[in-house]
């Protein structure tokens, strides 16, 4: 079994529902067990692009899938929830985005996937929800915790607590 941290994000249509549906689909996969989820965070678009703000949440999972298999599962969920990678522009509006941020302490790169995610250390919208789950996660390349990486951000984008957790609309 491996532990992986994923970041789910949406800035199109019903953002909360998109993330909840993606998490439900992930958790219903026979090779994935959701261990913990963060609260929802409303986040400024990366590079302050002129687009809708995102809602993001982090998910800690246990899986028997290899990284490429997990990527395929994530991309299949994205497609089922309306994402069309062939016709979208980078950093623009999308119904759902699922990024593999960490997979155990693996360092991996090919044409389709880079673990740890190549920009996680520069993105407050990823670091903040990850810190909620586990601020002591160590970036295997930079050898710094998520909390340390967050403290080192020079110009972090705005990240605001949205108020609920995945699967629990009653929490404010």
C-alpha positions in Angstrom: 0.0 0.0 0.0 1.1 3.5 -0.8 0.1 6.9 0.6 -0.6 9.6 -1.9 -1.8 13.2 -1.5 -4.0 14.6 -4.2 -5.3 18.2 -4.8 -8.8 18.6 -6.2 -9.8 21.9 -7.7 -12.7 23.4 -9.7 -13.5 26.9 -10.9 -16.5 26.2 -13.2 -20.1 25.4 -12.6 -20.9 23.9 -9.2 -17.4 23.9 -7.8 -18.2 22.2 -4.5 -20.3 19.5 -6.1 -17.6 18.9 -8.7 -15.0 18.2 -6.0 -17.4 16.1 -3.9 -18.3 14.0 -6.9 -14.6 13.5 -7.8 -13.8 12.5 -4.2 -16.7 10.1 -4.1 -15.6 8.5 -7.4 -12.0 8.2 -6.1 -13.2 6.6 -2.8 -15.4 4.1 -4.7 -12.4 2.8 -6.7 -11.5 -0.7 -5.4 -7.8 0.3 -5.2 -8.3 3.6 -3.4 -9.2 4.3 0.2 -9.6 7.9 1.3 -7.9 8.4 4.7 -8.4 12.1 5.2 -9.7 15.2 3.5 -9.2 18.9 4.0 -11.7 21.6 4.3 -12.7 23.5 1.1 -10.6 26.6 0.3 -11.5 29.4 -2.1 -8.3 30.3 -3.9 -7.1 33.0 -6.2 -6.2 31.7 -9.7 -2.5 30.9 -10.1 -0.6 33.7 -11.7 -3.6 35.9 -10.9 -5.2 34.9 -14.3 -8.4 36.7 -15.2 -10.7 33.7 -14.5 -13.0 32.5 -11.8 -11.6 31.8 -8.4 -11.1 28.1 -7.6 -12.3 25.9 -4.8 -9.6 23.4 -3.8 -9.3 20.6 -1.3 -6.6 18.1 -0.5 -7.2 14.3 -0.1 -4.9 11.8 1.5 -5.4 8.3 0.1 -4.1 4.8 0.5 -3.8 2.9 -2.8 -2.4 -0.2 -4.4 -2.3 1.6 -7.8 1.1 2.5 -9.2 1.5 6.2 -10.0 0.7 6.0 -13.7 -2.4 3.9 -12.9 -3.5 6.4 -10.3 -3.0 9.2 -12.9 -5.2 7.3 -15.3 -7.9 6.9 -12.7 -7.8 10.6 -11.9 -7.9 11.6 -15.6 -10.8 9.2 -16.1 -12.7 10.9 -13.3 -11.9 14.3 -14.7 -13.3 13.2 -18.1 -16.5 11.8 -16.6 -17.0 15.1 -14.8 -16.7 17.1 -18.0 -13.1 18.0 -18.4 -11.9 18.1 -22.0 -8.1 18.3 -21.9 -7.9 18.6 -25.7 -9.8 21.8 -25.9 -8.8 23.7 -22.8 -6.1 26.2 -22.3 -3.6 26.0 -19.4 -4.7 27.5 -16.1 -8.2 28.3 -17.4 -11.6 27.4 -16.2 -12.3 23.7 -15.6 -15.0 21.6 -14.0 -12.4 19.5 -12.1 -8.7 19.1 -11.8 -7.1 16.3 -9.9 -3.3 16.5 -9.3 -1.1 13.9 -7.7 1.1 16.0 -5.4 3.0 13.3 -3.5 3.1 9.5 -3.7 5.0 8.1 -0.7 8.5 9.7 -1.0 8.7 8.9 -4.7 10.6 11.1 -7.0 9.4 10.4 -10.6 9.2 12.1 -13.9 8.1 11.2 -17.4 6.2 13.0 -20.2 2.9 12.7 -18.4 3.5 12.9 -14.7 6.0 14.4 -12.3 6.0 13.5 -8.6 6.2 15.4 -6.4 4.2 17.9 -8.4 6.6 20.3 -10.0 5.0 23.5 -8.7 3.6 22.4 -5.3 6.3 24.4 -3.5 5.2 27.6 -5.2 1.4 27.3 -4.8 -0.3 28.4 -1.6 -3.6 26.9 -3.0 -2.0 23.5 -2.7 0.1 24.0 0.4 -2.6 25.4 2.6 -5.0 22.4 2.3 -2.1 20.0 2.5 -1.0 21.7 5.7 -4.4 21.1 7.2 -4.0 17.4 6.6 -0.4 17.0 7.6 2.0 20.1 7.9 4.9 17.7 8.4 4.8 16.1 5.0 8.3 16.3 3.7 8.9 17.3 0.1 11.3 14.5 -1.1 13.3 16.7 -3.4 13.5 19.9 -1.3 13.7 18.1 2.0 11.4 20.7 3.6 8.0 20.3 5.3 4.9 21.7 3.7 4.7 24.2 6.5 8.3 25.4 5.8 7.6 25.6 2.1 4.5 27.7 2.8 6.5 30.1 5.1 9.0 30.6 2.2 6.4 31.7 -0.4 7.4 35.1 -1.7 4.0 36.3 -3.1 1.4 33.7 -2.2 -2.0 33.9 -3.9 -5.0 34.4 -1.7 -6.5 31.3 0.0 -9.6 31.6 2.1 -11.4 28.9 4.1 -14.6 28.0 2.3 -16.2 26.3 5.3 -17.1 22.7 4.7 -15.3 19.4 4.3 -15.8 16.9 1.5 -18.9 15.0 2.1 -20.1 17.1 5.1 -22.1 20.1 4.1 -23.2 20.6 7.8 -19.8 21.8 8.9 -19.3 25.6 8.8 
